[in-house]
Amino acid sequence: MPAHPTRLSSPLITRNIDHRLNVLPRVGLSRGAWFALMLTFFFANYDIAVFPLALPGMSSQLGLSGVELGFPVAANLIAFGVGASVIGYVADRRGRQAGILVTVLVLGIGGILTAFSWDLWSLTWFRFLTGCGMGAVIALCTSYVGECTSNLQRGGYQARLFFVGAILQFLLGFASLPLLGAKPDAWRWLFGFGGVVLVVLLFINSKAITESPRWLAAVGRADEADAIVRRMEQRVGTAAGTLPTGQRETTEERTSEEPRTPLLALLHPPYRRRLMIVLGFWFIFYIPMYGFSSYLPLILQGLGLSLSGAIFVTVLARIAPLVSSFLAVLLVERVERRTLIIVSALAFAVAMVFLALPLGQVLASVAVLLATFALSFFGPPAYTYTSEIFPTSARATASAVGDGVGHLGGAIAPFIMLPLLAAAGAAPAVLLMGVFAVAAAVVLRFGPRTRGRSLEELSREPIAETATTEIGYRQISAGDGERPGAQ
């Protein structure tokens, strides 16, 4: 991959590419790109979905106790933050193709190696490796889709990918049951199947998953960005646009020093506030999310349901993602995305209140369905929102770090929920999860609105918000919002 150039793009070039993508009637990606992205979205969640199914056989064959199983689980979640930080940096400095290639490669190899685990520590290290790939894959693919679509479509296309993934996850869950019942080492086959994601590497080229044109424009490679957008325009049957005269890559616009690294730029104004909002939301929300999804049978038993009843309700709840993903497709471009995320978090909190009340198995089942619905519904708007509120020069890093480091909330969930379940019972634990969900909604309330706004407009907005000096106003007029580390 070519090195990250020091030459920066002209603001006019960036806005030209942004405008041409925004006026496309539909996204101009090829069928090969959509197939590869669908596979990537599916396998991003496959490993998480298959782990509970593989747990009994894995613990039996490897002789692992309940306490020992905490090591590979914690290692996997901690690795989300590590992989997100490193691979997100690669995607911002070397391009979206490079970032997707690395995360898919790590995810596939990690799944295959997990299938060959022979003891606790091999399993722990291989789960760590897999987690490094999982930490960035959804964030990078979401950033890529958003950068290749218009401001009125990016949420809808991403919601469709989540919906297809939910259907495949549902079908695969039932298809794996006969295998799990027939073979004691079926868990190895389930994890090994995750290596199929490596097929995506064949589609990272100049015809399918091309480089992001918005990223190319942001780093000054205007001719390449123009060529990719022209192919998109041809696919959807619209007239090809042109770059402004004299504003191709020969622009003399340069920085006086090397641009900051993406993460360092995000830790300074004007984007620091947005990064803190995203990190705060994901970290807080992942605590109840993983506490609920990981320990639902224990919670239901603690609330008085029988073991068989708890398992039945847990399996029944798997229907909810199908409905919620379809509803997200319908609403994600009609309702403000920040609003959808907040409503999802509050709906989960309401479900926790009803679940804590002694209302019987029927109403407990309804509360579980509502909670599962809320958790699966928030995904498409939340990932879309996280990727679209940052500038192109740091979007992949911000998206990956927000979700990846946010998973540390999931890593500490067992240390909060399990002791509380043991000491105080299920009802206080459930109510605490509701409190965390409300807190996450409050944090996100301070984020900007994004629906219908172009990525280029959103990236400039923080500059305008913080431009209180003459220098700041000059930066606005010069369009410095797309520069790495612009202040």
FENSUL-V535249 format. One record per residue. N is the residue number from 1. RES is the residue in three letters. PSI is psi as a letter, one per 40 degrees, with the letter a starting at -180 (none if undefined). OMEGA is omega in radians with two decimals (none if undefined). BURIAL is + if it has 9 or more other ideal C-beta (glycine too) atoms within 8 Angstrom, else -. Layout:
N_RES_PSI_OMEGA_BURIAL / N_RES_PSI_OMEGA_BURIAL
//
This chain:
1_MET_i_3.13_- / 2_PRO_i_-3.14_- / 3_ALA_i_3.12_- / 4_HIS_h_-3.06_- / 5_PRO_i_3.05_- / 6_THR_e_3.13_- / 7_ARG_h_-3.14_+ / 8_LEU_i_-3.10_+ / 9_SER_i_2.98_+ / 10_SER_h_3.09_+ / 11_PRO_d_3.13_+ / 12_LEU_d_3.11_+ / 13_ILE_d_3.14_+ / 14_THR_d_-3.12_+ / 15_ARG_d_3.10_+ / 16_ASN_d_3.11_+ / 17_ILE_d_3.13_+ / 18_ASP_d_-3.13_+ / 19_HIS_d_-3.10_+ / 20_ARG_d_3.09_+ / 21_LEU_d_-3.10_+ / 22_ASN_d_-3.11_+ / 23_VAL_e_3.09_- / 24_LEU_h_-3.14_+ / 25_PRO_d_3.05_- / 26_ARG_i_-3.07_- / 27_VAL_i_-3.07_+ / 28_GLY_f_3.10_+ / 29_LEU_i_-3.12_+ / 30_SER_i_3.09_- / 31_ARG_d_3.11_- / 32_GLY_d_3.11_+ / 33_ALA_d_-3.14_+ / 34_TRP_d_3.10_+ / 35_PHE_d_-3.13_+ / 36_ALA_d_3.12_+ / 37_LEU_d_3.09_+ / 38_MET_d_3.09_+ / 39_LEU_d_-3.10_+ / 40_THR_d_3.11_+ / 41_PHE_d_-3.13_+ / 42_PHE_d_-3.07_+ / 43_PHE_e_3.05_+ / 44_ALA_d_3.14_+ / 45_ASN_e_-3.09_+ / 46_TYR_d_-3.07_+ / 47_ASP_d_3.13_+ / 48_ILE_d_-3.09_- / 49_ALA_d_-3.02_+ / 50_VAL_d_-3.06_+ / 51_PHE_d_3.11_+ / 52_PRO_d_3.13_- / 53_LEU_d_-3.10_+ / 54_ALA_e_-3.00_+ / 55_LEU_d_-3.11_+ / 56_PRO_d_-3.13_- / 57_GLY_d_-3.13_+ / 58_MET_d_-3.14_+ / 59_SER_d_3.13_+ / 60_SER_d_-3.09_- / 61_GLN_d_-3.09_+ / 62_LEU_e_3.11_+ / 63_GLY_f_-3.07_- / 64_LEU_h_3.06_+ / 65_SER_i_3.13_- / 66_GLY_d_3.13_- / 67_VAL_d_-3.12_- / 68_GLU_d_3.12_- / 69_LEU_e_3.11_+ / 70_GLY_d_-3.12_+ / 71_PHE_d_3.12_+ / 72_PRO_d_3.12_+ / 73_VAL_d_3.14_+ / 74_ALA_d_3.13_+ / 75_ALA_d_3.14_+ / 76_ASN_d_-3.10_+ / 77_LEU_d_3.09_+ / 78_ILE_d_-3.13_+ / 79_ALA_d_3.09_+ / 80_PHE_d_-3.13_+ / 81_GLY_d_3.13_+ / 82_VAL_d_-3.12_+ / 83_GLY_d_-3.14_+ / 84_ALA_d_-3.11_+ / 85_SER_d_-3.07_+ / 86_VAL_d_-3.04_+ / 87_ILE_d_3.05_+ / 88_GLY_d_3.08_+ / 89_TYR_d_3.11_+ / 90_VAL_d_-3.09_+ / 91_ALA_d_3.12_+ / 92_ASP_d_-3.10_+ / 93_ARG_d_-3.07_- / 94_ARG_e_3.10_+ / 95_GLY_i_-3.12_+ / 96_ARG_d_3.10_+ / 97_GLN_d_-3.13_+ / 98_ALA_d_-3.14_+ / 99_GLY_d_3.13_+ / 100_ILE_d_3.12_+ / 101_LEU_d_-3.10_+ / 102_VAL_d_-3.08_+ / 103_THR_d_3.09_+ / 104_VAL_d_-3.14_+ / 105_LEU_d_-3.13_+ / 106_VAL_d_-3.13_+ / 107_LEU_d_-3.13_+ / 108_GLY_d_-3.14_+ / 109_ILE_d_3.12_+ / 110_GLY_d_3.11_+ / 111_GLY_d_3.14_+ / 112_ILE_d_-3.13_+ / 113_LEU_d_3.09_+ / 114_THR_d_3.13_+ / 115_ALA_d_-3.12_+ / 116_PHE_e_3.13_+ / 117_SER_i_-3.10_+ / 118_TRP_e_3.08_- / 119_ASP_a_-3.06_- / 120_LEU_d_-3.00_+ / 121_TRP_d_3.03_- / 122_SER_d_3.10_+ / 123_LEU_d_-3.12_+ / 124_THR_d_-3.13_+ / 125_TRP_d_3.13_+ / 126_PHE_d_3.05_+ / 127_ARG_d_3.06_+ / 128_PHE_d_3.13_+ / 129_LEU_d_3.12_+ / 130_THR_d_3.13_+ / 131_GLY_d_3.10_+ / 132_CYS_d_3.09_+ / 133_GLY_d_-3.11_+ / 134_MET_d_-3.06_+ / 135_GLY_d_-3.06_+ / 136_ALA_e_-2.91_+ / 137_VAL_d_-3.12_+ / 138_ILE_d_-3.12_+ / 139_ALA_d_-3.12_+ / 140_LEU_d_3.14_+ / 141_CYS_d_3.08_+ / 142_THR_d_3.09_+ / 143_SER_d_-3.10_+ / 144_TYR_d_3.13_+ / 145_VAL_d_3.13_+ / 146_GLY_d_-3.11_+ / 147_GLU_e_-3.13_+ / 148_CYS_e_-3.09_+ / 149_THR_i_-3.11_+ / 150_SER_i_-3.12_+ / 151_ASN_e_3.13_+ / 152_LEU_e_-3.03_- / 153_GLN_e_-2.95_+ / 154_ARG_d_3.11_+ / 155_GLY_d_-3.12_+ / 156_GLY_d_3.14_+ / 157_TYR_d_3.12_+ / 158_GLN_d_3.09_+ / 159_ALA_d_3.10_+ / 160_ARG_d_3.11_+ / 161_LEU_d_3.08_+ / 162_PHE_d_-3.11_+ / 163_PHE_d_3.10_+ / 164_VAL_d_3.11_+ / 165_GLY_d_3.13_+ / 166_ALA_d_3.11_+ / 167_ILE_d_-3.13_+ / 168_LEU_d_3.11_+ / 169_GLN_d_-3.13_+ / 170_PHE_d_-3.12_+ / 171_LEU_d_-3.11_- / 172_LEU_d_3.11_+ / 173_GLY_d_3.12_+ / 174_PHE_d_-3.13_- / 175_ALA_d_-3.10_- / 176_SER_e_-3.08_+ / 177_LEU_d_3.10_- / 178_PRO_d_3.13_- / 179_LEU_d_3.14_+ / 180_LEU_d_-3.14_+ / 181_GLY_d_-3.04_- / 182_ALA_d_-3.03_- / 183_LYS_h_3.12_- / 184_PRO_d_3.13_- / 185_ASP_f_-3.11_- / 186_ALA_d_3.13_+ / 187_TRP_d_3.11_+ / 188_ARG_d_3.13_+ / 189_TRP_d_3.14_+ / 190_LEU_d_3.12_+ / 191_PHE_d_3.14_+ / 192_GLY_d_3.11_+ / 193_PHE_d_3.09_+ / 194_GLY_d_3.11_+ / 195_GLY_e_3.12_+ / 196_VAL_d_3.12_+ / 197_VAL_d_3.13_+ / 198_LEU_e_3.06_+ / 199_VAL_d_-3.13_+ / 200_VAL_d_-3.12_+ / 201_LEU_d_3.14_+ / 202_LEU_e_-3.07_- / 203_PHE_e_3.08_+ / 204_ILE_g_-3.05_+ / 205_ASN_a_-3.08_- / 206_SER_e_-3.10_- / 207_LYS_d_-3.09_- / 208_ALA_c_3.09_+ / 209_ILE_g_3.12_+ / 210_THR_i_3.03_+ / 211_GLU_i_3.11_+ / 212_SER_h_-3.14_+ / 213_PRO_d_3.11_+ / 214_ARG_d_3.08_+ / 215_TRP_d_3.13_+ / 216_LEU_d_3.13_+ / 217_ALA_d_-3.10_+ / 218_ALA_d_-3.12_+ / 219_VAL_e_3.01_+ / 220_GLY_e_-3.14_+ / 221_ARG_g_-2.97_+ / 222_ALA_d_-3.10_+ / 223_ASP_d_3.11_- / 224_GLU_d_3.10_+ / 225_ALA_d_-3.14_+ / 226_ASP_d_-3.13_+ / 227_ALA_d_-3.13_- / 228_ILE_d_3.13_+ / 229_VAL_d_3.09_+ / 230_ARG_d_3.10_+ / 231_ARG_d_3.08_+ / 232_MET_d_3.14_+ / 233_GLU_d_3.11_+ / 234_GLN_d_-3.12_+ / 235_ARG_d_-3.10_+ / 236_VAL_e_3.03_+ / 237_GLY_f_3.09_- / 238_THR_i_-3.13_- / 239_ALA_i_-3.14_- / 240_ALA_h_3.07_- / 241_GLY_i_3.13_+ / 242_THR_i_3.05_- / 243_LEU_i_3.13_+ / 244_PRO_i_-3.12_- / 245_THR_h_3.10_- / 246_GLY_e_-3.09_- / 247_GLN_f_3.07_+ / 248_ARG_a_-2.99_+ / 249_GLU_e_3.13_- / 250_THR_e_3.12_- / 251_THR_i_-3.11_+ / 252_GLU_e_-3.10_- / 253_GLU_h_-3.09_- / 254_ARG_i_3.02_- / 255_THR_i_3.11_- / 256_SER_e_3.12_- / 257_GLU_i_3.12_- / 258_GLU_h_3.12_- / 259_PRO_i_3.10_+ / 260_ARG_i_2.99_+ / 261_THR_i_-3.09_- / 262_PRO_d_-3.10_+ / 263_LEU_d_3.13_+ / 264_LEU_d_3.10_+ / 265_ALA_d_-3.12_+ / 266_LEU_d_-3.11_+ / 267_LEU_e_3.10_- / 268_HIS_i_3.05_+ / 269_PRO_i_0.20_- / 270_PRO_e_-3.02_+ / 271_TYR_e_-3.11_+ / 272_ARG_d_-3.11_+ / 273_ARG_d_3.14_+ / 274_ARG_d_3.13_+ / 275_LEU_d_3.13_+ / 276_MET_d_3.10_- / 277_ILE_d_-3.12_+ / 278_VAL_d_3.12_+ / 279_LEU_d_-3.14_+ / 280_GLY_d_-3.13_+ / 281_PHE_d_-3.08_+ / 282_TRP_d_-3.11_+ / 283_PHE_d_-3.11_+ / 284_ILE_d_-3.05_+ / 285_PHE_d_-3.14_+ / 286_TYR_d_3.10_+ / 287_ILE_d_3.09_+ / 288_PRO_d_-3.12_+ / 289_MET_d_3.13_+ / 290_TYR_d_3.07_+ / 291_GLY_d_-3.14_+ / 292_PHE_d_-3.04_+ / 293_SER_d_-3.08_- / 294_SER_d_-2.99_- / 295_TYR_f_-3.11_+ / 296_LEU_d_3.11_+ / 297_PRO_d_3.11_+ / 298_LEU_d_3.14_+ / 299_ILE_d_-3.11_+ / 300_LEU_d_3.07_+ / 301_GLN_d_3.11_+ / 302_GLY_d_3.11_+ / 303_LEU_e_3.05_+ / 304_GLY_e_3.11_- / 305_LEU_i_3.07_+ / 306_SER_i_3.12_- / 307_LEU_d_3.14_- / 308_SER_d_3.11_- / 309_GLY_d_3.13_+ / 310_ALA_d_3.13_+ / 311_ILE_d_3.14_+ / 312_PHE_d_-3.14_- / 313_VAL_d_3.12_+ / 314_THR_d_3.13_+ / 315_VAL_d_3.14_- / 316_LEU_d_-3.09_+ / 317_ALA_e_-3.13_+ / 318_ARG_e_3.08_+ / 319_ILE_d_-3.04_+ / 320_ALA_d_-3.13_+ / 321_PRO_d_3.12_+ / 322_LEU_d_-3.12_+ / 323_VAL_d_-3.08_+ / 324_SER_d_3.13_+ / 325_SER_d_3.11_+ / 326_PHE_d_3.13_+ / 327_LEU_d_3.11_+ / 328_ALA_d_3.09_+ / 329_VAL_d_-3.09_+ / 330_LEU_d_-2.96_- / 331_LEU_d_-2.93_+ / 332_VAL_d_3.08_+ / 333_GLU_e_3.14_- / 334_ARG_d_-3.11_- / 335_VAL_i_3.11_- / 336_GLU_h_-3.03_- / 337_ARG_d_3.09_+ / 338_ARG_d_3.13_+ / 339_THR_d_3.14_- / 340_LEU_d_-3.13_+ / 341_ILE_d_-3.13_+ / 342_ILE_d_3.11_+ / 343_VAL_d_3.11_- / 344_SER_d_-3.14_+ / 345_ALA_d_3.14_+ / 346_LEU_d_3.08_+ / 347_ALA_d_3.07_+ / 348_PHE_d_3.14_+ / 349_ALA_d_3.10_+ / 350_VAL_d_3.11_+ / 351_ALA_d_3.12_+ / 352_MET_d_3.11_+ / 353_VAL_d_3.13_+ / 354_PHE_d_-3.14_+ / 355_LEU_d_-3.12_+ / 356_ALA_d_-3.13_+ / 357_LEU_i_-3.14_- / 358_PRO_g_-3.03_- / 359_LEU_e_3.10_- / 360_GLY_i_-3.02_- / 361_GLN_d_-3.09_- / 362_VAL_d_-3.14_- / 363_LEU_d_3.04_+ / 364_ALA_d_3.10_+ / 365_SER_d_3.11_+ / 366_VAL_d_3.13_+ / 367_ALA_d_3.11_+ / 368_VAL_d_3.10_+ / 369_LEU_d_3.12_+ / 370_LEU_d_-3.14_+ / 371_ALA_d_3.13_+ / 372_THR_d_3.08_+ / 373_PHE_d_-3.12_+ / 374_ALA_d_-3.12_+ / 375_LEU_d_-3.11_+ / 376_SER_d_-3.14_+ / 377_PHE_d_-3.02_+ / 378_PHE_e_-3.04_+ / 379_GLY_d_-3.10_+ / 380_PRO_d_3.13_+ / 381_PRO_d_-3.09_+ / 382_ALA_d_3.13_+ / 383_TYR_d_3.08_+ / 384_THR_d_-3.11_+ / 385_TYR_d_-3.11_+ / 386_THR_d_-3.07_+ / 387_SER_d_-2.97_+ / 388_GLU_e_-3.08_+ / 389_ILE_e_3.14_+ / 390_PHE_i_-3.13_+ / 391_PRO_i_-3.12_+ / 392_THR_d_-3.09_+ / 393_SER_e_-3.12_+ / 394_ALA_e_-3.04_+ / 395_ARG_d_-3.09_+ / 396_ALA_d_3.12_+ / 397_THR_d_-3.11_+ / 398_ALA_d_-3.13_+ / 399_SER_d_-3.10_+ / 400_ALA_d_-3.14_+ / 401_VAL_d_3.14_+ / 402_GLY_d_3.14_+ / 403_ASP_d_-3.06_+ / 404_GLY_d_3.11_+ / 405_VAL_d_3.07_+ / 406_GLY_d_3.12_+ / 407_HIS_e_3.05_+ / 408_LEU_d_3.01_+ / 409_GLY_d_3.07_+ / 410_GLY_d_-3.13_+ / 411_ALA_d_3.14_+ / 412_ILE_e_-3.13_+ / 413_ALA_d_3.14_+ / 414_PRO_d_-3.10_+ / 415_PHE_e_3.06_- / 416_ILE_d_-2.99_+ / 417_MET_d_-3.08_+ / 418_LEU_d_3.08_+ / 419_PRO_d_3.13_- / 420_LEU_d_3.08_+ / 421_LEU_d_-3.10_+ / 422_ALA_d_-3.02_- / 423_ALA_d_-3.01_- / 424_ALA_e_-3.14_- / 425_GLY_i_-3.02_- / 426_ALA_d_-3.06_+ / 427_ALA_d_3.09_+ / 428_PRO_d_3.13_+ / 429_ALA_d_3.14_+ / 430_VAL_d_3.13_+ / 431_LEU_d_3.10_+ / 432_LEU_d_3.09_+ / 433_MET_d_3.07_+ / 434_GLY_d_3.11_+ / 435_VAL_d_3.10_+ / 436_PHE_d_-3.14_+ / 437_ALA_d_3.10_+ / 438_VAL_d_3.12_+ / 439_ALA_d_3.11_+ / 440_ALA_d_3.12_+ / 441_ALA_d_3.13_+ / 442_VAL_d_3.13_- / 443_VAL_d_-3.08_+ / 444_LEU_d_-3.14_+ / 445_ARG_d_-3.11_- / 446_PHE_e_3.11_- / 447_GLY_i_-3.12_+ / 448_PRO_i_3.01_- / 449_ARG_i_-3.04_- / 450_THR_e_-2.99_+ / 451_ARG_h_3.08_+ / 452_GLY_e_-3.11_- / 453_ARG_i_-3.12_- / 454_SER_i_3.12_+ / 455_LEU_d_-3.13_+ / 456_GLU_d_3.09_+ / 457_GLU_d_-3.13_- / 458_LEU_d_-3.11_+ / 459_SER_d_3.13_+ / 460_ARG_d_-3.03_+ / 461_GLU_d_3.14_+ / 462_PRO_d_3.10_+ / 463_ILE_d_3.14_+ / 464_ALA_d_-3.11_- / 465_GLU_d_-3.04_- / 466_THR_e_-3.09_+ / 467_ALA_g_-3.12_+ / 468_THR_e_3.13_- / 469_THR_i_3.12_- / 470_GLU_d_3.12_- / 471_ILE_d_3.14_- / 472_GLY_d_-3.12_+ / 473_TYR_d_3.07_+ / 474_ARG_d_3.13_- / 475_GLN_d_3.12_+ / 476_ILE_d_-3.09_+ / 477_SER_d_3.12_- / 478_ALA_e_3.12_- / 479_GLY_f_-3.06_+ / 480_ASP_e_-3.11_+ / 481_GLY_d_-3.11_+ / 482_GLU_e_-3.10_+ / 483_ARG_i_3.04_+ / 484_PRO_h_3.08_+ / 485_GLY_e_3.11_+ / 486_ALA_i_-3.13_+ / 487_GLN_none_none_-
//
